[in-house]
Amino acid sequence: MAGTRTLTIIKPDAFGAGKTGQIIAHLEQAGFRIRAARVLHLTHAQAEAFYAVHRQRPFFAPLTTFMTSGPCMPMILERADAVSTLRTTIGATDPAEAAANTVRKLYAESKERNAIHASDSDENAEREAGFFFAEADRI
């Protein structure tokens, strides 16, 4: 998976607002291919486990509450230089600071309700994909 695949999550705000199709189209136009996808409603325990690396950060509790507020859509995406290209495609965490025509500039509500998650490294992409998808789903 390293180098060519990454994980993204269309978050509950964008999923609930009916922006999923537009976001997927945006990602596909950026050259990504969907290799695995599912819709689920995270439990509090699942959200805490997924974001455990941020447990000591002040935004941990609001983030896990937000991520359990409705369905989300994790996906494994594929293309060359997947991690850095996806992070450029989605834009800065705060949509007010995101570049024009990025996913967050177009579809995010705020820094906290920012429409989409993207892995920040090849190692985290592998770990995060394993959280949501069985090995057979990642082939």
C-alpha positions as CSV (number, residue, x, y, z in Angstrom):
1,M,0.0,0.0,0.0
2,A,2.9,2.4,0.7
3,G,3.3,5.2,-1.8
4,T,0.3,4.5,-3.9
5,R,-2.6,4.1,-1.4
6,T,-4.0,6.1,1.4
7,L,-7.0,6.3,3.6
8,T,-9.6,9.0,3.7
9,I,-12.9,9.4,5.6
10,I,-15.8,11.5,4.5
11,K,-16.8,12.8,7.9
12,P,-20.3,12.9,9.4
13,D,-20.9,16.6,8.5
14,A,-20.3,16.2,4.8
15,F,-22.0,12.7,4.7
16,G,-25.1,14.0,6.4
17,A,-25.2,17.1,4.2
18,G,-25.3,15.0,1.1
19,K,-21.9,16.1,-0.1
20,T,-20.4,12.6,-0.5
21,G,-20.9,12.3,-4.2
22,Q,-19.4,15.7,-4.9
23,I,-16.4,14.9,-2.7
24,I,-15.9,11.5,-4.4
25,A,-16.1,13.2,-7.8
26,H,-13.5,15.7,-6.7
27,L,-11.2,13.0,-5.6
28,E,-11.7,11.0,-8.8
29,Q,-11.0,14.2,-10.9
30,A,-7.7,14.5,-8.9
31,G,-6.8,11.0,-10.2
32,F,-7.7,8.9,-7.3
33,R,-9.3,5.5,-7.7
34,I,-11.5,4.0,-5.0
35,R,-10.1,0.6,-4.0
36,A,-12.4,0.0,-0.9
37,A,-15.2,1.9,0.7
38,R,-17.9,1.4,3.3
39,V,-20.4,3.4,5.3
40,L,-20.6,3.1,9.0
41,H,-21.6,4.9,12.2
42,L,-18.6,4.8,14.5
43,T,-19.2,4.0,18.2
44,H,-17.6,6.1,20.8
45,A,-15.1,3.3,21.5
46,Q,-14.2,3.0,17.8
47,A,-13.7,6.7,17.4
48,E,-11.5,6.8,20.6
49,A,-9.4,3.9,19.3
50,F,-9.0,5.4,15.8
51,Y,-7.9,8.8,17.2
52,A,-6.0,7.4,20.2
53,V,-2.8,9.2,19.0
54,H,-4.6,12.5,19.9
55,R,-5.9,11.3,23.3
56,Q,-3.9,14.0,25.2
57,R,-4.8,16.8,22.8
58,P,-7.5,19.3,23.8
59,F,-9.6,18.5,20.7
60,F,-9.8,14.8,21.4
61,A,-13.1,14.7,23.1
62,P,-14.9,17.1,20.7
63,L,-13.4,15.2,17.7
64,T,-14.6,11.8,18.9
65,T,-18.0,13.2,19.7
66,F,-18.2,14.7,16.3
67,M,-17.0,11.5,14.6
68,T,-19.8,9.5,16.3
69,S,-22.5,12.1,15.5
70,G,-23.6,10.3,12.2
71,P,-22.5,8.0,9.5
72,C,-19.1,8.4,7.8
73,M,-17.4,6.8,4.8
74,P,-13.9,5.5,5.0
75,M,-12.2,4.7,1.7
76,I,-8.9,3.4,0.5
77,L,-7.8,5.5,-2.5
78,E,-5.0,4.8,-5.0
79,R,-2.8,6.9,-7.2
80,A,0.9,7.8,-7.4
81,D,2.1,9.7,-4.3
82,A,-1.2,9.1,-2.7
83,V,-0.7,10.6,0.8
84,S,0.8,13.9,-0.2
85,T,-1.5,14.3,-3.2
86,L,-4.6,13.7,-1.1
87,R,-3.5,16.1,1.6
88,T,-3.0,18.8,-1.1
89,T,-6.3,17.9,-2.7
90,I,-8.3,18.3,0.5
91,G,-6.6,21.5,1.7
92,A,-5.8,22.9,5.1
93,T,-7.8,21.8,8.2
94,D,-9.4,25.2,8.5
95,P,-11.4,25.8,5.4
96,A,-10.8,29.6,5.8
97,E,-7.1,28.8,5.2
98,A,-7.6,26.1,2.6
99,A,-6.5,26.8,-1.0
100,A,-9.2,27.5,-3.6
101,N,-10.9,24.4,-5.1
102,T,-9.8,22.1,-2.4
103,V,-12.3,19.7,-0.8
104,R,-12.3,21.6,2.5
105,K,-12.6,25.0,0.9
106,L,-15.6,23.8,-1.1
107,Y,-17.4,21.5,1.4
108,A,-16.2,22.0,5.0
109,E,-18.2,24.0,7.5
110,S,-15.4,24.9,9.9
111,K,-12.1,23.8,11.3
112,E,-13.8,21.3,13.5
113,R,-16.4,20.2,10.9
114,N,-14.0,19.9,8.1
115,A,-15.6,17.3,5.8
116,I,-12.8,14.9,5.3
117,H,-9.9,13.0,7.0
118,A,-6.7,12.1,5.2
119,S,-3.8,10.0,6.5
120,D,-0.6,12.0,7.1
121,S,2.0,9.4,6.2
122,D,2.4,6.1,4.4
123,E,2.7,4.3,7.8
124,N,-0.5,5.9,9.1
125,A,-2.3,5.1,5.9
126,E,-1.5,1.5,6.3
127,R,-2.5,1.4,10.0
128,E,-5.7,3.4,9.4
129,A,-6.7,1.3,6.4
130,G,-6.3,-1.8,8.7
131,F,-8.6,-0.2,11.2
132,F,-11.5,-0.1,8.8
133,F,-10.8,-2.8,6.2
134,A,-9.8,-6.4,6.4
135,E,-6.6,-7.5,4.6
136,A,-8.7,-9.0,1.8
137,D,-10.4,-5.6,1.2
138,R,-7.0,-3.9,0.8
139,I,-5.7,-6.1,-2.1
